[in-house]
Amino acid sequence: MSSPIQIVIIEDHTLTRMGLLGALEEHDNIEVVGEAATGADGLELLLSQQPDVAIVDIGLPDFDGIKLVRQFREQQQSDKTRTLILTMHDEEVEVLAAFAAGADSYCVKDTGIELLFEAVMTTAEGHSWIDPAIASIVLEQVRQGQLLTAEQPEQDVTIQGLDPDEAQAIEVSPLTKRELEVLELIVGGHSNTAIAVLLFLSLGTVKTHVRNILSKLCASDRTEAAVRALRSGLVK
């Protein structure tokens, strides 16, 4: 039997934190090993516990989740811990700031419990998970040729076309028809589960297609793959 996924929850609202704790602990393969209500306590907890996944609220009272993720990345001794940012889906600036923070996954606070489990499990497996509500906002910015970055929080950054190496990689390993269908749904902000339902595929098959897409596009995660798909014209 595999070891449970160790989770730390950093959330200042007591009811939300307790709700997350109760929901996650119902999953047999998840163990919550710590909680914190502030950025300072959360950072100390992450450094001491080194969990598999840290669920971090973007709006902490002393310093926000973005700063927490940055400081933790600077101080952590290994890359074991992956971070999942919690944010509100109706605040575009906040969503883009969460995206720019460099966390591994992004989830809206009012998501369903099944999607939360999917987000945690996907993140723990070493993959990025982007909530459809967040992905749609980020990708709309990409379509407009603008994207907020962590380094330039008040400037628009133009998304240029693929560089020659990226373009050559796509030519050498072109996507199959099915991979293009999956890619279009990724760009549309659909989760792996939703893609499986829409294309009548198993979740495992979808994950295989996603891995192949990331490899062929030389992308580190789903959002980067979507950005490159839009840059290259693979998806309109």
C-alpha atoms as one frame of an Amber mdcrd trajectory, in Angstrom:
protein
   0.000   0.000   0.000   1.417   3.393  -1.014   1.996   6.117   1.569  -0.742
   8.746   1.858  -0.245  12.133   0.213   0.795  14.582   2.911  -1.030  17.913
   2.754  -0.582  21.247   4.521  -3.453  23.768   4.455  -2.635  27.498   4.749
  -5.908  29.423   4.973  -6.859  32.258   7.332 -10.645  31.698   7.368 -11.309
  29.113  10.059 -14.506  27.718   8.537 -12.917  27.358   5.096  -9.832  25.723
   6.583 -11.905  23.288   8.640 -14.061  22.521   5.609 -10.991  21.706   3.526
  -9.577  19.615   6.355 -12.767  17.608   6.768 -13.226  17.037   3.044  -9.617
  16.007   2.391  -9.401  13.645   5.347 -12.337  11.665   3.966  -9.994  10.524
   1.184  -8.143   7.338   2.151  -4.951   8.364   0.378  -4.672  11.869   1.850
  -3.235  12.901   5.220  -3.365  16.511   6.438  -0.144  16.994   8.423  -0.499
  20.650   9.338  -2.558  23.844   9.208  -1.720  27.539   9.398  -3.727  30.765
   9.300  -0.977  33.246   8.357   1.773  33.473   5.778   4.518  33.519   8.414
   3.199  30.440  10.212   2.556  28.760   6.872   6.103  29.321   5.679   7.525
  27.906   8.906   5.190  24.918   8.650   6.148  24.184   5.047   9.854  24.362
   5.784   9.527  22.026   8.768   7.039  19.525   7.327   8.048  19.451   3.638
   4.617  18.013   2.637   3.802  16.607  -0.773   1.259  19.358  -1.497   0.684
  22.770   0.095  -2.785  24.269  -0.370  -2.248  28.030  -0.061  -4.909  30.747
   0.064  -3.874  33.732  -2.027  -5.343  36.235   0.489  -3.512  35.701   3.787
  -3.624  38.452   6.452   0.088  39.204   6.891   1.434  38.547   3.393  -0.330
  36.964   0.460  -0.024  33.469  -0.907   2.061  34.687  -3.843   4.780  36.013
  -1.527   4.554  32.842   0.553   5.122  30.630  -2.493   8.063  32.750  -3.629
   9.724  32.740  -0.211   9.197  29.016   0.212  10.705  28.289  -3.191  13.757
  30.355  -2.256  14.247  28.576   1.070  13.116  24.995   0.470  15.824  22.343
   0.562  14.256  20.109  -2.090  11.578  20.288  -4.767   9.402  17.677  -3.048
   6.622  20.083  -2.095   4.276  21.277  -4.824   1.900  24.179  -4.288  -1.773
  24.606  -5.097  -3.031  28.209  -4.925  -6.611  28.917  -3.847  -8.153  32.046
  -5.331 -11.504  33.613  -6.219 -12.712  33.051  -9.771 -14.389  36.450 -10.130
 -11.307  38.635  -9.488  -9.365  38.791 -12.755  -6.355  40.637 -11.349  -6.110
  38.135  -8.494  -6.388  35.209 -10.883  -3.594  36.568 -13.085  -1.449  37.263
 -10.036  -1.951  33.673  -8.878  -0.966  32.443 -12.322   2.143  34.617 -12.263
   3.157  33.416  -8.791   4.814  30.295 -10.150   2.747  27.847  -8.121   2.136
  24.403  -9.586  -1.670  24.386  -9.610  -4.549  26.843  -9.289  -8.023  26.207
  -7.926 -11.021  28.427  -7.157 -12.326  28.335  -3.602 -15.876  27.354  -4.504
 -14.897  24.375  -6.649 -16.623  21.028  -6.108 -15.049  18.441  -3.835 -14.391
  16.018  -6.707 -12.463  18.669  -8.634 -10.535  19.535  -5.478  -9.508  15.891
  -5.088  -8.512  15.815  -8.759  -6.467  18.985  -8.305  -4.661  17.612  -5.240
  -3.973  14.198  -6.772  -2.777  15.666 -10.077  -0.517  18.118  -8.262   0.903
  15.371  -6.053   1.697  13.309  -9.160   3.953  16.101 -10.375   1.577  17.658
 -12.905  -0.085  21.066 -12.971  -3.848  21.430 -12.548  -5.596  24.607 -13.655
  -9.198  25.230 -12.676 -11.302  25.856 -15.812 -12.528  29.174 -14.354  -8.932
  30.341 -14.003  -7.686  28.881 -17.277 -10.357  30.723 -19.260  -9.243  34.088
 -17.850  -5.544  33.420 -18.430  -6.062  32.124 -21.946  -8.234  35.109 -22.854
  -5.296  37.314 -21.908  -3.060  35.189 -24.135  -5.490  35.509 -27.037  -5.378
  39.277 -26.606  -1.585  39.133 -26.640  -1.298  40.303 -23.052  -0.350  38.482
 -19.862   0.456  39.764 -16.386   3.732  38.456 -14.984   5.130  38.266 -11.479
   8.157  40.375 -12.435   6.073  43.104 -14.114   2.820  43.271 -12.120   1.614
  46.491 -13.728   2.815  45.981 -17.290   1.368  44.108 -20.226   3.660  41.596
 -21.862   3.208  40.808 -25.532   3.200  37.120 -26.366   5.431  36.623 -29.380
   5.426  33.678 -31.758   7.270  30.432 -31.151  11.032  30.538 -31.330  12.728
  28.403 -34.042  13.543  25.523 -31.688   9.932  25.287 -30.488   8.621  25.439
 -34.043  11.059  22.746 -35.161  10.033  20.507 -32.254   6.401  20.667 -33.387
   7.421  19.890 -36.978   9.517  16.897 -35.908   6.802  15.498 -33.622   3.462
  16.662 -35.031   0.347  16.137 -32.946  -2.094  13.407 -33.913  -5.714  14.243
 -34.692  -6.775  13.000 -31.248  -4.029  14.991 -29.519  -5.220  18.121 -31.326
  -8.751  17.461 -30.064  -7.442  17.118 -26.513  -5.312  20.243 -26.934  -8.317
  22.284 -28.102 -10.178  21.257 -24.941  -7.165  22.124 -22.772  -7.141  25.584
 -24.359 -10.852  25.779 -23.613 -10.073  25.293 -19.918 -11.429  21.751 -19.534
 -10.044  19.410 -16.867  -8.829  15.900 -17.703 -12.073  14.486 -16.316 -14.179
  16.769 -18.521 -12.060  15.905 -21.573 -12.566  12.202 -20.885 -16.331  12.693
 -20.790 -16.471  14.897 -23.903 -14.291  12.574 -26.013 -15.619   9.313 -24.548
 -12.163   8.294 -23.337 -10.863   6.864 -20.089  -9.131   9.263 -17.697  -5.920
   7.284 -18.094  -6.025   7.676 -21.870  -6.563  11.417 -21.544  -3.590  11.695
 -19.177  -1.447   9.825 -21.721  -2.521  12.221 -24.479  -1.771  15.204 -22.231
   1.717  13.861 -21.439   2.368  13.363 -25.161   1.156  16.888 -25.927   3.389
  18.413 -23.263   6.353  16.455 -24.592   5.761  17.399 -28.221   5.202  21.075
 -27.398   8.176  21.123 -24.989   5.783  22.479 -22.362   6.145  22.013 -18.612
   2.419  22.179 -17.864  -1.054  22.466 -19.418  -1.149  26.257 -19.435   2.224
  26.528 -21.172   0.990  24.003 -23.743  -2.121  26.112 -24.306  -0.043  29.255
 -24.727   2.212  27.562 -27.289  -0.805  26.134 -29.104  -2.229  29.628 -29.497
   1.134  31.126 -30.488   1.719  28.520 -33.144  -1.793  28.607 -34.566  -2.436
  24.957 -33.706  -5.578  26.147 -31.955  -7.508  29.306 -32.848
